[in-house]
Amino acid sequence: MANVRRISGGTDIYKDGTLTVDFKNKSIIHADKQICVSPTEFHVLEILINNKGLIVRRDTFFQKMWDRYGTFVEDNTLTVTVSRLKTKLGNREDGRAYIETIRGIGYRWKIN
């Protein structure tokens, strides 16, 4: 079962099967291997996990990640970022993807 818990030292840890995400140290381990992601990819992951099971609309990502600095970003930037993140994370042990694309709307972190 997936969960986020606080352990000693105030570190937020998310576990979902063989995937472990440490939000404080910004690290990801999947099947005992360190996964390297960009800061942008990690931010997308954090938004999805914090809203697990819910559809996060594309415009929400732009507001939370890019618009706060007043920077214009192509719509395709989010698509490419999520695609790279999906590739790096791979699938759950049962073969299902962690991230579901809701075409034309956004993305959802699938609950195990």
All heavy atoms as an XYZ file, in Angstrom:
914
protein
N       0.838     -1.180      0.000
C       0.000      0.000      0.000
C       0.884      1.244      0.000
O       1.869      1.334      0.699
C      -0.895     -0.025      1.229
C      -1.792      1.157      1.311
S      -2.958      0.915      2.667
C      -3.941      2.321      2.393
N       0.484      2.224     -0.795
C       1.262      3.445     -0.907
C       0.940      4.377      0.245
O      -0.196      4.492      0.658
C       0.932      4.142     -2.229
N       1.986      5.030      0.745
C       1.750      5.988      1.818
C       2.891      6.969      1.933
O       3.979      6.744      1.443
C       1.513      5.280      3.154
C       2.691      4.429      3.584
O       3.809      4.637      3.129
N       2.456      3.476      4.449
N       2.585      8.101      2.561
C       3.606      9.088      2.894
C       3.654      9.116      4.404
O       2.638      9.198      5.065
C       3.235     10.489      2.357
C       4.281     11.508      2.763
C       3.091     10.473      0.844
N       4.854      9.027      4.945
C       4.960      9.041      6.397
C       6.125      9.911      6.819
O       7.069     10.128      6.065
C       5.115      7.635      6.950
C       6.380      6.938      6.511
C       6.373      5.485      6.976
N       7.508      4.788      6.429
C       8.614      4.521      7.102
N       8.738      4.877      8.345
N       9.605      3.881      6.530
N       6.046     10.415      8.023
C       7.115     11.230      8.568
C       7.952     10.351      9.479
O       7.436      9.662     10.337
C       6.530     12.402      9.360
C       7.595     13.412      9.709
C       7.023     14.726     10.161
N       6.213     15.404      9.187
C       6.677     16.201      8.234
N       7.958     16.383      8.104
N       5.875     16.806      7.410
N       9.250     10.344      9.220
C      10.141      9.576     10.078
C      11.005     10.543     10.867
O      10.955     11.742     10.654
C      11.001      8.588      9.253
C      11.875      9.334      8.244
C      10.138      7.575      8.554
C      12.852      8.436      7.526
N      11.820     10.021     11.776
C      12.638     10.889     12.611
C      13.489     11.809     11.757
O      13.978     11.429     10.713
C      13.524     10.049     13.521
O      14.401      9.269     12.761
N      13.613     13.038     12.187
C      14.374     14.026     11.434
C      13.486     14.818     10.496
O      13.949     15.680      9.779
N      12.182     14.500     10.454
C      11.256     15.281      9.655
C      11.287     14.981      8.169
O      10.807     15.764      7.379
N      11.831     13.846      7.757
C      11.910     13.511      6.350
C      10.596     12.903      5.882
O      10.068     12.006      6.503
C      13.043     12.489      6.101
O      14.245     13.037      6.585
C      13.187     12.189      4.636
N      10.064     13.420      4.805
C       8.860     12.855      4.212
C       9.269     11.764      3.236
O      10.030     12.002      2.308
C       8.056     13.922      3.481
C       7.396     14.894      4.446
O       7.114     14.513      5.580
O       7.166     16.030      4.032
N       8.727     10.586      3.455
C       9.032      9.427      2.620
C       7.740      8.895      2.024
O       6.752      8.739      2.742
C       9.696      8.302      3.454
C      10.962      8.790      4.156
C       9.963      7.068      2.603
C      12.143      9.027      3.258
N       7.740      8.615      0.739
C       6.593      7.982      0.077
C       7.049      6.611     -0.398
O       8.089      6.489     -1.036
C       6.141      8.831     -1.117
C       5.077      8.167     -1.949
C       3.747      8.213     -1.563
C       5.402      7.489     -3.112
C       2.762      7.603     -2.323
C       4.423      6.881     -3.880
C       3.108      6.941     -3.473
O       2.138      6.331     -4.234
N       6.250      5.592     -0.080
C       6.577      4.232     -0.514
C       5.394      3.665     -1.274
O       4.255      3.794     -0.835
C       6.910      3.347      0.668
C       8.199      3.729      1.341
C       8.623      2.698      2.349
C       9.980      3.111      2.891
N      10.875      2.026      3.044
N       5.701      3.033     -2.384
C       4.690      2.393     -3.214
C       5.353      1.167     -3.834
O       6.045      1.270     -4.838
C       4.208      3.368     -4.286
C       3.044      2.841     -5.103
O       2.808      1.615     -5.105
O       2.371      3.649     -5.758
N       5.182      0.023     -3.192
C       5.841     -1.192     -3.670
C       7.346     -1.035     -3.596
O       7.909     -0.759     -2.539
N       8.012     -1.168     -4.745
C       9.470     -1.061     -4.787
C       9.959      0.369     -5.020
O      11.154      0.603     -5.166
C      10.050     -1.969     -5.891
O       9.504     -1.572     -7.150
C       9.741     -3.430     -5.627
N       9.035      1.328     -5.042
C       9.385      2.730     -5.257
C       9.405      3.463     -3.923
O       8.465      3.374     -3.139
C       8.367      3.408     -6.182
C       8.600      4.893     -6.440
C       9.799      5.080     -7.374
C       7.359      5.522     -7.044
N      10.497      4.197     -3.670
C      10.612      5.033     -2.482
C      11.038      6.424     -2.920
O      12.031      6.573     -3.641
C      11.658      4.469     -1.490
O      11.283      3.141     -1.130
C      11.758      5.329     -0.241
N      10.269      7.426     -2.494
C      10.590      8.819     -2.812
C      10.833      9.548     -1.500
O       9.990      9.539     -0.611
C       9.445      9.504     -3.592
C       9.809     10.948     -3.914
C       9.115      8.730     -4.862
N      11.993     10.165     -1.391
C      12.357     10.960     -0.220
C      12.252     12.428     -0.639
O      13.075     12.931     -1.397
C      13.782     10.612      0.207
C      14.233     11.375      1.438
O      13.713     12.480      1.701
O      15.134     10.864      2.131
N      11.181     13.098     -0.169
C      10.933     14.476     -0.584
C      11.951     15.453     -0.027
O      12.315     16.414     -0.689
C       9.521     14.913     -0.179
C       8.451     14.170     -0.915
C       7.682     13.221     -0.273
C       8.232     14.395     -2.263
C       6.694     12.529     -0.951
C       7.252     13.705     -2.948
C       6.478     12.774     -2.294
N      12.423     15.209      1.186
C      13.384     16.134      1.792
C      14.721     16.103      1.050
O      15.298     17.142      0.752
C      13.594     15.801      3.272
C      14.519     16.772      3.959
C      14.669     16.481      5.418
C      15.606     17.492      6.051
N      15.880     17.169      7.433
N      15.196     14.906      0.756
C      16.488     14.770      0.079
C      16.371     14.713     -1.437
O      17.371     14.581     -2.137
C      17.205     13.520      0.585
C      17.553     13.657      2.046
O      18.096     14.671      2.481
N      17.208     12.642      2.834
N      15.127     14.777     -1.924
C      14.849     14.766     -3.363
C      15.512     13.574     -4.051
O      16.207     13.721     -5.063
C      15.263     16.076     -4.007
C      14.559     17.273     -3.381
C      14.334     18.364     -4.361
C      13.664     19.569     -3.782
N      12.383     19.406     -3.201
N      15.280     12.406     -3.470
C      15.852     11.196     -4.061
C      14.754     10.174     -4.328
O      13.727     10.147     -3.648
C      16.923     10.598     -3.147
O      16.340     10.126     -1.952
N      15.011      9.346     -5.326
C      14.068      8.311     -5.731
C      14.825      6.998     -5.854
O      15.884      6.938     -6.486
C      13.431      8.642     -7.096
C      12.773     10.019     -7.066
C      12.443      7.562     -7.512
C      12.392     10.529     -8.440
N      14.265      5.963     -5.250
C      14.832      4.624     -5.387
C      13.726      3.714     -5.891
O      12.617      3.710     -5.353
C      15.399      4.107     -4.051
C      16.549      5.001     -3.616
C      15.830      2.650     -4.172
C      17.124      4.678     -2.261
N      14.018      2.987     -6.956
C      13.062      2.032     -7.517
C      13.777      0.705     -7.708
O      14.804      0.645     -8.377
C      12.514      2.542     -8.852
C      11.432      1.694     -9.409
N      11.636      0.838    -10.449
C      10.126      1.557     -9.056
C      10.509      0.213    -10.726
N       9.576      0.642     -9.887
N      13.222     -0.332     -7.104
C      13.804     -1.680     -7.183
C      15.280     -1.644     -6.784
O      16.149     -2.171     -7.481
C      13.629     -2.262     -8.574
N      15.578     -0.964     -5.675
C      16.929     -0.857     -5.102
C      17.925     -0.108     -5.984
O      19.136     -0.230     -5.800
C      17.488     -2.242     -4.755
C      16.668     -2.933     -3.688
O      16.210     -2.235     -2.762
O      16.480     -4.154     -3.789
N      17.437      0.662     -6.944
C      18.320      1.460     -7.798
C      17.947      2.929     -7.685
O      16.774      3.283     -7.693
C      18.210      1.026     -9.262
C      18.737     -0.358     -9.504
C      18.658     -0.713    -10.967
C      19.153     -2.141    -11.155
N      18.950     -2.614    -12.503
N      18.969      3.776     -7.584
C      18.769      5.221     -7.534
C      18.309      5.702     -8.908
O      18.906      5.356     -9.921
C      20.089      5.912     -7.157
C      19.977      7.402     -7.007
C      19.365      7.823     -5.698
O      19.503      7.154     -4.696
N      18.681      8.937     -5.698
N      17.241      6.498     -8.947
C      16.729      7.071    -10.188
C      17.109      8.548    -10.198
O      16.774      9.285     -9.266
C      15.190      6.950    -10.280
C      14.729      5.515    -10.088
C      14.668      7.542    -11.572
C      15.102      4.574    -11.179
N      17.801      8.971    -11.229
C      18.197     10.373    -11.352
C      17.168     11.117    -12.190
O      16.885     10.719    -13.324
C      19.566     10.490    -12.004
S      20.872      9.775    -10.995
N      16.604     12.180    -11.626
C      15.645     13.010    -12.342
C      16.048     14.468    -12.205
O      16.763     14.847    -11.274
C      14.198     12.808    -11.826
C      13.728     11.386    -12.050
C      14.056     13.200    -10.376
N      15.578     15.276    -13.127
C      15.849     16.711    -13.066
C      14.989     17.341    -11.975
O      13.998     16.746    -11.529
C      15.519     17.353    -14.415
O      14.111     17.386    -14.596
N      15.335     18.549    -11.529
C      14.500     19.230    -10.537
C      13.054     19.412    -11.030
O      12.109     19.279    -10.246
C      15.196     20.581    -10.349
C      16.623     20.312    -10.687
C      16.571     19.293    -11.799
N      12.884     19.682    -12.314
C      11.539     19.842    -12.873
C      10.770     18.532    -12.824
O       9.596     18.500    -12.443
C      11.620     20.360    -14.325
O      12.335     21.595    -14.331
C      10.243     20.566    -14.917
N      11.419     17.436    -13.184
C      10.778     16.123    -13.125
C      10.397     15.777    -11.684
O       9.308     15.245    -11.435
C      11.697     15.046    -13.710
C      11.894     15.172    -15.195
C      13.072     14.367    -15.728
O      13.945     13.947    -14.937
O      13.122     14.162    -16.960
N      11.265     16.092    -10.746
C      10.962     15.804     -9.339
C       9.761     16.621     -8.864
O       8.914     16.125     -8.137
C      12.170     16.059     -8.432
C      11.989     15.467     -7.071
C      12.360     14.156     -6.813
C      11.413     16.203     -6.045
C      12.163     13.583     -5.556
C      11.208     15.645     -4.787
C      11.583     14.331     -4.543
N       9.683     17.878     -9.295
C       8.563     18.727     -8.906
C       7.243     18.163     -9.461
O       6.228     18.145     -8.757
C       8.795     20.149     -9.394
C       7.933     21.159     -8.714
N       8.049     22.491     -8.950
C       6.924     21.047     -7.816
C       7.161     23.157     -8.224
N       6.466     22.290     -7.528
N       7.245     17.695    -10.708
C       6.064     17.050    -11.290
C       5.678     15.833    -10.460
O       4.507     15.641    -10.116
C       6.311     16.655    -12.765
C       5.234     15.708    -13.271
C       6.383     17.892    -13.647
N       6.665     15.014    -10.130
C       6.424     13.821     -9.321
C       5.811     14.181     -7.973
O       4.845     13.567     -7.525
C       7.739     13.061     -9.115
C       7.681     11.811     -8.240
C       6.841     10.730     -8.908
C       9.091     11.301     -7.986
N       6.347     15.199     -7.342
C       5.855     15.631     -6.037
C       4.393     16.091     -6.118
O       3.573     15.742     -5.272
C       6.749     16.761     -5.515
C       6.505     17.144     -4.101
C       7.581     18.088     -3.574
O       8.277     18.744     -4.371
O       7.708     18.171     -2.348
N       4.067     16.850     -7.146
C       2.684     17.312     -7.327
C       1.755     16.122     -7.528
O       0.677     16.054     -6.934
C       2.586     18.305     -8.507
C       3.296     19.617     -8.152
C       1.129     18.559     -8.888
C       3.490     20.557     -9.329
N       2.164     15.179     -8.353
C       1.326     14.009     -8.616
C       1.110     13.166     -7.356
O      -0.012     12.762     -7.051
C       1.928     13.159     -9.729
C       1.805     13.738    -11.132
C       2.666     12.954    -12.112
C       0.350     13.755    -11.577
N       2.187     12.898     -6.631
C       2.068     12.072     -5.423
C       1.229     12.775     -4.357
O       0.418     12.139     -3.682
C       3.459     11.675     -4.884
C       4.110     10.675     -5.838
C       3.363     11.106     -3.470
C       5.540     10.312     -5.505
N       1.391     14.079     -4.227
C       0.595     14.824     -3.244
C      -0.885     14.867     -3.612
O      -1.720     15.226     -2.781
C       1.148     16.236     -3.056
C       2.420     16.248     -2.252
O       2.636     15.379     -1.403
N       3.280     17.201     -2.512
N      -1.205     14.527     -4.860
C      -2.589     14.490     -5.328
C      -2.944     13.101     -5.839
O      -3.762     12.952     -6.748
C      -2.793     15.525     -6.433
C      -2.666     16.932     -5.918
O      -3.579     17.468     -5.315
N      -1.492     17.531     -6.120
N      -2.332     12.072     -5.262
C      -2.490     10.703     -5.778
C      -3.961     10.306     -5.896
O      -4.776     10.619     -5.032
C      -1.704      9.704     -4.945
C      -2.069      9.611     -3.503
C      -1.091      8.683     -2.786
C      -1.291      8.712     -1.307
N      -0.834      9.903     -0.666
N      -4.257      9.673     -7.019
C      -5.616      9.233     -7.296
C      -6.478     10.305     -7.939
O      -7.549     10.007     -8.456
N      -6.016     11.541     -7.932
C      -6.769     12.653     -8.514
C      -6.147     13.080     -9.839
O      -4.933     12.975    -10.017
C      -6.777     13.858     -7.563
C      -7.318     13.619     -6.153
C      -7.104     14.853     -5.300
C      -8.781     13.233     -6.212
N      -6.960     13.585    -10.724
C      -6.430     14.133    -11.982
C      -5.880     15.522    -11.694
O      -6.579     16.367    -11.130
C      -7.526     14.213    -13.060
C      -8.037     12.816    -13.403
C      -6.992     14.932    -14.302
C      -9.259     12.794    -14.297
N      -4.620     15.733    -12.066
C      -4.012     17.057    -11.947
C      -4.024     17.656    -13.345
O      -3.404     17.127    -14.273
C      -2.567     16.978    -11.400
C      -1.974     18.374    -11.274
C      -2.535     16.267    -10.056
N      -4.764     18.739    -13.487
C      -4.928     19.372    -14.795
C      -3.598     19.982    -15.258
O      -2.787     20.421    -14.448
C      -6.006     20.436    -14.729
C      -7.382     19.861    -14.353
C      -8.440     20.940    -14.345
N      -8.621     21.564    -15.643
C      -9.381     21.054    -16.621
N     -10.007     19.925    -16.447
N      -9.487     21.698    -17.766
N      -3.438     20.018    -16.565
C      -2.213     20.575    -17.150
C      -1.974     22.009    -16.669
O      -0.851     22.367    -16.332
C      -2.291     20.514    -18.675
C      -2.324     19.107    -19.220
C      -2.421     19.088    -20.738
N      -1.243     19.665    -21.355
C      -0.095     19.030    -21.575
N       0.026     17.764    -21.211
N       0.916     19.632    -22.143
N      -3.037     22.816    -16.638
C      -2.857     24.210    -16.235
C      -2.401     24.334    -14.779
O      -1.716     25.280    -14.416
C      -4.119     25.033    -16.489
C      -5.353     24.526    -15.769
O      -5.415     23.338    -15.418
O      -6.275     25.345    -15.553
N      -2.737     23.344    -13.949
C      -2.270     23.354    -12.554
C      -0.751     23.240    -12.497
O      -0.098     23.941    -11.720
C      -2.923     22.205    -11.761
O      -4.339     22.371    -11.796
C      -2.442     22.184    -10.324
N      -0.186     22.366    -13.330
C       1.275     22.238    -13.374
C       1.910     23.557    -13.796
O       2.892     23.999    -13.194
C       1.705     21.135    -14.351
C       1.475     19.750    -13.833
C       0.397     19.002    -14.292
C       2.317     19.185    -12.899
C       0.181     17.721    -13.828
C       2.115     17.906    -12.417
C       1.040     17.174    -12.884
N       1.356     24.186    -14.818
C       1.926     25.448    -15.290
C       1.850     26.525    -14.212
O       2.801     27.274    -14.021
C       1.230     25.908    -16.579
C       1.578     25.061    -17.770
C       0.639     24.225    -18.336
C       2.866     25.076    -18.295
C       0.969     23.422    -19.421
C       3.205     24.280    -19.375
C       2.250     23.451    -19.942
N       0.750     26.586    -13.490
C       0.605     27.579    -12.425
C       1.578     27.314    -11.278
O       2.180     28.240    -10.745
C      -0.824     27.572    -11.880
C      -1.832     28.124    -12.839
C      -3.260     27.882    -12.392
O      -3.511     27.285    -11.352
N      -4.209     28.339    -13.192
N       1.729     26.053    -10.898
C       2.573     25.715     -9.742
C       4.057     25.714    -10.065
O       4.880     25.900     -9.176
C       2.184     24.344     -9.182
C       0.844     24.339     -8.509
C       0.566     23.001     -7.878
C      -0.766     23.051     -7.196
N      -0.738     22.562     -5.854
N       4.398     25.479    -11.317
C       5.807     25.277    -11.641
C       6.435     26.405    -12.450
O       7.575     26.754    -12.221
C       5.975     23.964    -12.390
C       5.583     22.775    -11.552
S       5.707     21.243    -12.452
C       7.439     21.215    -12.869
N       5.715     26.917    -13.410
C       6.350     27.869    -14.311
C       5.807     29.278    -14.190
O       6.562     30.232    -14.214
C       6.251     27.373    -15.753
C       7.130     26.189    -16.004
C       8.495     26.177    -16.052
C       6.720     24.835    -16.208
N       8.961     24.897    -16.277
C       7.893     24.053    -16.379
C       5.490     24.191    -16.272
C       7.862     22.693    -16.615
C       5.461     22.823    -16.503
C       6.641     22.097    -16.672
N       4.514     29.448    -14.043
C       3.925     30.782    -14.014
C       4.359     31.603    -12.811
O       4.337     32.819    -12.863
C       2.393     30.713    -14.053
C       1.878     30.369    -15.440
O       2.695     30.324    -16.375
O       0.668     30.123    -15.574
N       4.757     30.953    -11.739
C       5.147     31.705    -10.549
C       6.376     32.569    -10.797
O       6.653     33.498    -10.061
C       5.370     30.776     -9.361
C       6.508     29.810     -9.537
C       6.596     28.858     -8.370
N       7.551     27.818     -8.677
C       8.151     27.091     -7.793
N       7.898     27.266     -6.520
N       8.996     26.169     -8.135
N       7.141     32.264    -11.844
C       8.308     33.077    -12.190
C       8.018     33.985    -13.375
O       8.893     34.704    -13.837
C       9.508     32.181    -12.525
C       9.889     31.275    -11.386
C       9.791     29.899    -11.512
C      10.334     31.787    -10.173
C      10.129     29.051    -10.462
C      10.668     30.949     -9.120
C      10.563     29.598     -9.276
O      10.892     28.762     -8.246
N       6.776     33.912    -13.899
C       6.410     34.745    -15.032
C       7.057     34.309    -16.330
O       7.155     35.083    -17.272
N       7.494     33.080    -16.396
C       8.145     32.584    -17.601
C       7.137     31.906    -18.520
O       6.292     31.163    -18.063
C       9.192     31.508    -17.259
O       9.223     31.270    -15.883
C      10.546     31.838    -17.741
N       7.270     32.154    -19.791
C       6.433     31.469    -20.763
C       7.064     30.117    -21.076
O       8.255     30.021    -21.316
C       6.302     32.279    -22.057
C       5.595     31.519    -23.137
C       4.216     31.381    -23.107
C       6.304     30.929    -24.160
C       3.558     30.666    -24.091
C       5.655     30.212    -25.155
C       4.273     30.085    -25.116
N       6.233     29.085    -21.053
C       6.716     27.737    -21.357
C       5.771     27.131    -22.374
O       4.547     27.247    -22.253
C       6.743     26.862    -20.075
C       7.172     25.450    -20.402
C       7.653     27.466    -19.039
N       6.335     26.487    -23.374
C       5.528     25.796    -24.379
C       4.702     24.696    -23.722
O       5.152     24.055    -22.775
C       6.448     25.161    -25.425
C       7.292     26.141    -26.189
C       6.637     26.546    -27.483
O       5.701     25.877    -27.938
O       7.085     27.562    -28.036
N       3.516     24.468    -24.228
C       2.642     23.413    -23.722
C       3.327     22.057    -23.794
O       3.153     21.210    -22.925
C       1.336     23.404    -24.514
C       0.305     22.485    -23.913
O      -0.065     22.698    -22.751
O      -0.117     21.542    -24.601
N       4.123     21.865    -24.819
C       4.817     20.581    -25.023
C       5.854     20.298    -23.935
O       6.223     19.145    -23.720
C       5.468     20.574    -26.413
C       5.945     19.201    -26.795
O       5.237     18.213    -26.627
N       7.159     19.144    -27.322
N       6.314     21.326    -23.249
C       7.316     21.145    -22.193
C       6.818     20.182    -21.123
O       7.552     19.293    -20.680
C       7.678     22.498    -21.553
O       8.161     23.367    -22.562
C       8.730     22.334    -20.477
N       5.575     20.328    -20.707
C       5.005     19.439    -19.696
C       4.902     18.017    -20.229
O       5.254     17.060    -19.544
C       3.636     19.934    -19.233
C       2.920     19.054    -18.207
C       3.742     18.912    -16.931
C       1.546     19.613    -17.906
N       4.450     17.875    -21.462
C       4.319     16.550    -22.079
C       5.657     15.826    -22.095
O       5.747     14.657    -21.720
C       3.765     16.675    -23.515
O       2.523     17.372    -23.464
C       3.561     15.324    -24.158
N       6.700     16.523    -22.507
C       8.037     15.931    -22.576
C       8.542     15.593    -21.175
O       9.108     14.509    -20.951
C       9.016     16.880    -23.309
C      10.451     16.396    -23.191
C       8.618     17.026    -24.771
N       8.334     16.488    -20.217
C       8.790     16.257    -18.844
C       8.127     15.019    -18.253
O       8.797     14.164    -17.660
C       8.501     17.488    -17.957
O       9.184     18.617    -18.504
C       8.946     17.263    -16.531
N       6.814     14.889    -18.416
C       6.099     13.730    -17.878
C       6.527     12.460    -18.597
O       6.719     11.416    -17.971
C       4.567     13.926    -17.953
C       3.833     12.648    -17.582
C       4.138     15.064    -17.040
N       6.722     12.546    -19.894
C       7.160     11.376    -20.668
C       8.514     10.868    -20.176
O       8.711      9.661    -19.986
C       7.233     11.734    -22.152
O       7.715     10.657    -22.895
N       9.435     11.780    -19.940
C      10.762     11.397    -19.424
C      10.648     10.781    -18.028
O      11.318      9.794    -17.724
C      11.690     12.608    -19.387
C      12.141     13.043    -20.751
C      13.080     14.220    -20.666
N      13.462     14.634    -21.998
C      13.900     15.835    -22.315
N      14.035     16.754    -21.369
N      14.224     16.134    -23.542
N       9.803     11.368    -17.199
C       9.607     10.859    -15.849
C       9.011      9.452    -15.887
O       9.457      8.562    -15.159
C       8.703     11.809    -15.056
C       8.455     11.475    -13.596
C       9.766     11.396    -12.815
C       7.528     12.515    -12.982
N       8.027      9.233    -16.745
C       7.419      7.901    -16.884
C       8.463      6.861    -17.289
O       8.496      5.753    -16.756
C       6.305      7.921    -17.932
C       5.037      8.582    -17.478
C       4.090      8.713    -18.661
C       2.726      8.195    -18.364
N       1.810      8.353    -19.505
N       9.313      7.238    -18.231
C      10.366      6.335    -18.704
C      11.332      5.997    -17.579
O      11.707      4.840    -17.382
C      11.124      6.956    -19.888
O      10.200      7.187    -20.953
C      12.245      6.064    -20.373
N      11.737      7.005    -16.813
C      12.696      6.792    -15.732
C      12.104      5.951    -14.600
O      12.798      5.120    -14.020
C      13.192      8.137    -15.185
C      14.092      8.868    -16.156
C      14.505     10.219    -15.631
C      15.383     10.955    -16.624
N      15.835     12.255    -16.107
N      10.831      6.157    -14.285
C      10.200      5.403    -13.197
C       9.892      3.971    -13.597
O       9.900      3.072    -12.759
C       8.896      6.083    -12.756
C       9.023      7.405    -12.029
C       7.632      7.966    -11.745
C       9.818      7.256    -10.749
N       9.599      3.747    -14.853
C       9.218      2.407    -15.290
C       7.829      2.067    -14.765
O       7.005      2.943    -14.528
N       7.584      0.784    -14.542
C       6.279      0.318    -14.091
C       6.356     -0.317    -12.713
O       7.427     -0.680    -12.241
C       5.710     -0.706    -15.078
C       5.383     -0.080    -16.414
O       4.952      1.059    -16.492
N       5.597     -0.821    -17.478
N       5.186     -0.497    -12.126
C       5.074     -1.226    -10.863
C       5.403     -2.688    -11.118
O       5.513     -3.135    -12.257
C       3.654     -1.100    -10.323
C       3.305      0.263     -9.806
C       1.929      0.228     -9.138
N       1.718      1.415     -8.352
C       1.086      2.495     -8.796
N       0.604      2.525    -10.008
N       0.950      3.539     -8.007
N       5.517     -3.431    -10.035
C       5.837     -4.862    -10.138
C       4.806     -5.614    -10.978
O       5.135     -6.587    -11.636
C       5.911     -5.477     -8.745
C       7.057     -4.920     -7.925
C       6.951     -5.288     -6.462
O       5.858     -5.130     -5.870
O       7.965     -5.737     -5.920
N       3.543     -5.146    -10.958
C       2.487     -5.822    -11.722
C       2.397     -5.335    -13.170
O       1.506     -5.733    -13.912
C       1.127     -5.678    -11.035
C       0.648     -4.229    -10.938
O       1.313     -3.324    -11.489
O      -0.393     -4.003    -10.303
N       3.312     -4.456    -13.575
C       3.360     -3.988    -14.953
C       2.579     -2.715    -15.224
O       2.674     -2.146    -16.309
N       1.800     -2.250    -14.244
C       1.035     -1.013    -14.435
C       1.929      0.208    -14.248
O       2.809      0.213    -13.405
C      -0.138     -0.937    -13.447
C      -1.210     -1.973    -13.675
C      -2.377     -1.856    -12.712
N      -1.930     -1.815    -11.323
C      -2.214     -0.819    -10.478
N      -2.934      0.206    -10.854
N      -1.773     -0.854     -9.235
N       1.647      1.250    -15.030
C       2.400      2.492    -14.928
C       2.019      3.240    -13.659
O       0.901      3.105    -13.162
C       2.123      3.368    -16.143
N       2.948      4.028    -13.133
C       2.663      4.868    -11.974
C       1.817      6.082    -12.380
O       0.956      6.523    -11.639
C       3.958      5.378    -11.330
C       4.750      4.312    -10.629
C       5.845      3.716    -11.235
C       4.398      3.897     -9.350
C       6.576      2.739    -10.580
C       5.122      2.922     -8.686
C       6.212      2.341     -9.313
O       6.933      1.372     -8.669
N       2.125      6.625    -13.549
C       1.476      7.855    -14.004
C       0.549      7.533    -15.172
O       0.962      6.904    -16.148
C       2.523      8.903    -14.441
C       3.453      9.239    -13.270
C       1.838     10.158    -14.970
C       4.651     10.093    -13.659
N      -0.691      7.999    -15.057
C      -1.677      7.809    -16.114
C      -1.902      9.143    -16.820
O      -2.087     10.174    -16.171
C      -2.986      7.318    -15.503
C      -4.109      7.159    -16.493
C      -5.409      6.740    -15.834
O      -5.517      6.770    -14.587
O      -6.321      6.378    -16.589
N      -1.874      9.127    -18.146
C      -2.173     10.314    -18.926
C      -3.671     10.363    -19.182
O      -4.248      9.396    -19.673
C      -1.422     10.284    -20.277
O      -0.018     10.236    -20.023
C      -1.742     11.509    -21.121
N      -4.285     11.473    -18.845
C      -5.686     11.704    -19.142
C      -5.684     12.677    -20.324
O      -5.513     13.880    -20.146
C      -6.449     12.301    -17.925
C      -6.167     11.518    -16.644
C      -7.929     12.395    -18.225
C      -6.554     10.059    -16.676
N      -5.824     12.121    -21.497
C      -5.637     12.868    -22.745
C      -6.427     14.185    -22.774
O      -7.614     14.213    -22.528
C      -6.029     11.994    -23.926
C      -5.640     12.573    -25.240
C      -5.978     11.600    -26.353
N      -5.657     12.191    -27.623
C      -4.593     11.887    -28.331
N      -3.755     10.976    -27.898
N      -4.365     12.469    -29.485
N      -5.689     15.258    -23.060
C      -6.283     16.579    -23.185
C      -6.627     17.254    -21.865
O      -7.057     18.399    -21.845
N      -6.435     16.543    -20.743
C      -6.810     17.107    -19.441
C      -5.613     17.239    -18.513
O      -5.338     18.305    -17.983
C      -7.910     16.251    -18.771
C      -9.164     16.241    -19.651
C      -8.226     16.779    -17.376
C     -10.243     15.312    -19.176
N      -4.898     16.127    -18.286
C      -3.775     16.179    -17.357
C      -3.237     14.799    -17.055
O      -3.237     13.909    -17.913
N      -2.809     14.607    -15.809
C      -2.156     13.362    -15.401
C      -2.658     12.953    -14.025
O      -3.111     13.776    -13.240
C      -0.637     13.556    -15.363
C      -0.082     13.990    -16.692
C       0.102     15.330    -16.978
C       0.221     13.051    -17.673
C       0.593     15.735    -18.217
C       0.708     13.444    -18.911
C       0.884     14.790    -19.170
O       1.353     15.172    -20.400
N      -2.533     11.649    -13.732
C      -2.944     11.135    -12.439
C      -1.909     10.113    -11.953
O      -1.449      9.272    -12.714
C      -4.304     10.454    -12.547
C      -4.712      9.733    -11.286
C      -6.112      9.158    -11.290
N      -6.548      8.680    -12.577
C      -7.816      8.724    -12.995
N      -8.753      9.216    -12.221
N      -8.136      8.254    -14.167
N      -1.553     10.226    -10.665
C      -0.717      9.210    -10.011
C      -1.665      8.090     -9.626
O      -2.585      8.276     -8.823
C      -0.019      9.775     -8.773
C       0.919      8.798     -8.160
C       0.654      7.961     -7.118
C       2.259      8.529     -8.555
N       1.754      7.183     -6.834
C       2.763      7.519     -7.711
C       3.086      9.035     -9.543
C       4.037      7.012     -7.825
C       4.365      8.532     -9.657
C       4.832      7.538     -8.805
N      -1.464      6.937    -10.239
C      -2.367      5.818    -10.003
C      -2.087      5.189     -8.643
O      -0.943      4.917     -8.304
C      -2.217      4.788    -11.113
C      -2.722      5.327    -12.447
C      -2.367      4.435    -13.601
C      -3.263      3.241    -13.679
N      -3.048      2.467    -14.905
N      -3.140      5.003     -7.884
C      -3.011      4.406     -6.561
C      -2.879      2.896     -6.733
O      -3.617      2.281     -7.482
C      -4.231      4.737     -5.684
C      -4.317      6.250     -5.496
C      -4.153      4.028     -4.349
C      -5.563      6.700     -4.777
N      -1.907      2.342     -6.019
C      -1.639      0.900     -6.101
C      -2.760      0.108     -5.506
O      -3.347      0.369     -4.543
C      -0.324      0.583     -5.388
C       0.140     -0.811     -5.683
O      -0.433     -1.531     -6.501
N       1.193     -1.211     -5.010
